[in-house]
Amino acid sequence: MAKEYDAIVAGGGPGGATTATFLARQGYKVALFEKERFPRDKPCGDAISGKSVRVLDALGLIDQVEKVPMALALGVRFTSPDTTELVVPFPKPKASEERVAMGKSHNEPGYVCRREIYDNVLFQAAKKTKGVKVFEETPVESAIMEGGRCVGVKTKDGKEHRAKVVVGAGGALCPVGRTVGAYERDPAHWVAAIRVYWKDVKDVDDNIEIHFVDDIIPGYFWIFPLENGLANVGIGMREDYVKKDKKDLKELLDRCIHDNPLFVERFAGATKVEGSQRGWILPLGSRRRRLSGEGWLTVGDAAGLIDPFSGEGIGNAMVSGQLAAEQIHIALSNGGATADALAPYDIKVWAEIGDELERSYKMQKLGRHKWLLNFVVRKAAKSPRLQAQLSEMLSDREDTDELTNWWFYLRLLFMK
């Protein structure tokens, strides 16, 4: 007989580890399956947003993250297609009441930390939590369905593991999501990306850099600071444009680094970290998927929650993991993980991040227009008032409604 757990979490990344930790802290027996052994690399921009910091606070892991190799993220440096530059600082986030009572606060708005390191902090915290049984190097092959209900998972070694509820946290191609019918593949709502680590790139500071380079629109080139002179360098572009125009992302990235006048000198004395080039695909939150059903939930990339404008997914993965654990607790305390009992999870996720994802999708569409990018960045570079407004927008996403409203751009014409 297969052992039954209260919950099975299939995937040990930020969403899965967060879900497992919060569930186990409430007294549930959780099996956490991960196809690799930690620490492991995960291609990503490595930016840890203020939203992630808030969940780290709830997990009690901020101090641990600040002790590992990472870099601070104090703001964002934009470059428009016409090469106008704008630096916008991030406002500092607020600390929780508990952390304030301890005499601590969020030291910084965000971090940039290699996923090999950051994910390991979250995974090891889950592994050390009483009630979590970890299965590393144990890939999940599929969910087990009986009578339309998800009752467990089957691993690639042929074993079956059963639980009252299953959480799909296996990333973009999550096998649980694919089995239960929660997987969608529309290139207009996916992004293709490529990342390489470089050492000693010139003029890298405490700002993440987003460059709207002529040949990469719609998309952008990034340089994110890391520890000890490292930098995360890459590009991302919506998958339908990559396919339609037959774009070679590796070639585009090489051209940015070696041919673009803005970056040639900066990379002249830099060294590429061998073996660090990785490509991947990201399911965007610009199309809403079903996130729960009979006996199952999905979180993070498996739920298609990546920000359509920034491409950042760690924060939404952790937020969804926290909400998933909350709803599972409610369901299991009131008769079981039926579709009806888990359905409020969908509502909570979309209430928390749905408007933000919709606005980001609108911003992604606006980002296809070079003239508009040039106009906004040029205007903001000359206007301290507008820079302050953009800074507030970056910290309070409710205000990004402004950026998707044409009246905002009309007002810019008269703003000094």
C-alpha positions, -999 to +999 in steps of 0.1 A: +000+000+000+013+035-009+017+057+021-008+086+022+002+121+032-020+151+039-004+168+010+021+161-018+040+190-033+055+181-067+084+205-072+109+220-048+114+255-062+102+287-045+065+280-049+067+244-038+091+250-009+070+279+003+038+257+002+054+228+020+068+249+048+036+268+055+016+235+055+040+217+077+040+245+102+003+240+106+008+204+115+003+186+082+024+157+069+038+168+035+058+149+009+080+172-012+092+158-045+121+173-064+135+159-097+171+172-089+193+175-059+198+208-042+216+231-046+209+232-084+209+259-110+177+273-125+179+297-154+163+330-144+171+367-141+177+360-104+159+392-092+142+388-058+114+415-056+098+433-027+069+409-030+093+379-024+107+398+006+073+400+022+069+362+020+105+357+032+095+378+062+065+356+069+088+325+066+114+341+089+141+337+062+152+373+055+183+370+077+193+338+060+191+353+026+211+383+037+239+360+048+243+341+015+262+355-016+238+380-032+236+416-043+213+444-034+187+458-058+182+495-050+166+506-082+162+500-120+182+516-148+162+519-181+176+526-215+152+535-244+157+524-280+172+559-287+197+552-258+182+577-233+190+565-198+168+567-167+175+555-132+145+550-108+152+540-072+130+514-054+113+527-023+120+505+007+093+480+017+077+479+051+086+452+076+060+430+093+048+440+128+066+409+142+099+419+126+095+455+138+089+442+173+122+423+171+139+456+163+145+446+126+133+459+093+137+451+056+172+464+051+167+467+013+139+467-013+151+436-030+180+413-038+196+396-068+206+361-058+215+332-080+187+306-080+213+279-071+217+297-038+183+313-032+162+283-040+184+262-018+177+285+012+139+280+007+143+242+000+165+236+031+141+255+053+113+232+040+135+202+045+142+212+081+105+218+089+089+191+110+064+172+090+081+176+056+095+144+040+117+153+011+123+131-020+152+145-040+162+132-074+127+117-076+110+132-107+072+131-107+059+115-140+022+123-136-006+129-112-029+099-103-065+104-113-094+083-100-129+092-108-120+127-119-101+133-087-064+137-081-053+113-054-015+113-057+015+112-080+034+085-098+072+090-099+094+079-128+107+050-108+071+035-110+061+042-074+028+057-064+024+081-036-010+092-023-023+123-005-055+142+004-044+170-019-016+174-046+001+207-053+016+210-088+048+231-084+069+216-111+076+247-132+065+256-167+061+220-179+047+207-146+036+171-150+008+175-124-006+205-143-004+186-176-022+155-161-051+175-145-057+196-176-043+229-162-015+232-188-018+257-217+007+265-245-001+296-264+031+313-277+014+347-274+014+341-236+048+326-232+083+341-233+116+326-245+147+337-227+184+331-225+208+338-196+246+339-192+267+348-162+296+372-168+324+383-145+338+419-143+313+437-165+321+474-162+298+500-144+276+474-127+261+490-096+232+484-072+206+488-100+191+462-121+193+472-158+166+469-184+176+480-219+150+483-246+174+476-275+163+482-311+166+446-324+151+430-293+118+448-292+093+435-282+115+423-254+146+436-236+182+430-227+191+429-190+222+431-168+215+423-131+243+427-105+254+397-085+280+390-058+318+393-062+317+410-096+293+386-113+264+397-134+233+379-148+231+389-185+203+379-208+174+387-231+137+377-232+111+380-260+076+367-264+076+333-280+052+341-308+075+369-320+106+346-317+088+320-339+073+345-364+105+364-371+127+333-366+148+351-340+179+334-327+182+346-291+218+335-287+227+355-317+208+386-305+225+383-271+259+381-286+252+411-308+241+432-278+273+423-260+298+425-288+283+449-313+261+474-296+280+507-289+263+510-255+278+477-242+309+469-262+332+488-238+315+475-207+321+439-218+356+445-232+374+432-202+347+408-189+348+371-189+319+347-197+314+320-170+318+288-189+287+265-189+264+292-176+244+298-208+209+285-204+177+290-223+142+285-210+105+293-215+082+312-192+043+309-190+030+344-185+001+355-163-015+373-193-039+344-197-057+331-166-056+294-161-077+273-138-056+269-106-075+242-087-098+213-090-107+180-073-078+173-050-053+196-067-038+230-069-010+246-089+014+273-078+041+295-094+052+288-130+030+257-131+000+281-126+013+305-153+018+334-130+049+351-145+047+389-148+041+397-186+061+429-185+091+422-162+093+384-166+097+381-128+080+350-114+096+343-080+074+367-060+042+354-075+053+318-070+059+325-033+027+344-029+007+316-045+025+291-024+014+309+008-022+312-004-022+276-015-012+264+020-038+287+035-066+273+014-055+237+018-056+242+056-092+255+053-103+227+030-088+199+051-103+214+082-137+214+067-143+180+051-116+176+025-099+190-007-129+190-030-130+213-060-155+235-042-134+237-011-103+246-031-119+270-055-115+301-032-077+297-039-082+308-075-102+338-063-076+347-037-047+345-062-064+366-088-075+391-061-039+394-049-021+396-082-047+395-111-050+432-116-012+436-115-008+409-142-035+425-164-017+459-161+016+443-168+002+428-199-010+462-211+024+476-204+039+447-224+018+458-253+028+494-249+064+483-249+061+472-285+061+508-296+096+522-298+084+558-301+064+555-269+094+540-250+116+568-263+090+594-253+084+582-217+121+576-209+132+609-224+105+628-205+111+610-172+149+616-175+143+653-174+115+654-147+123+647-111+086+648-104+079+620-129+108+600-116+093+602-081+059+591-096+075+561-114+093+551-082+060+550-064+045+530-092+073+504-089+066+500-052+028+502-053+015+483-084-020+498-079-006+530-094+006+513-126-029+519-140-015+553-149+010+537-173-017+519-193-039+550-196-033+572-227-043+603-206-011+597-186+010+602-218-010+633-228-002+648-193+035+639-198+036+664-227+029+692-202+048+679-172+080+696-162 
